[in-house]
Amino acid sequence: MKKVLIVTDDNGSEVHMTLENWGSGVDRLFRRWVREGEVWRCLETGRSARQSQNKRFSSLFRKPVRPSFN
């Protein structure tokens, strides 16, 4: 099973990359991405990207808010 990471580049577009290890991966156009701290950098183009915050699914697993009875 391959691990797929979704990152968002500086322009706001999503990049889906297949991880080879914890510090590098390849996107669908076979461009090499390398992790530098919290930023992913493409070696061929020089673009930088950050890991996406997936807000669509985070609300599904959030604890429900209890009403306060005073």
Secondary structure by P-SEA (a helix, b strand, c coil): cbbbbbbbccccbbbbbbbccccccccccbbbbbbcccbbbbcccccccccccccccccccccbbbbbcc
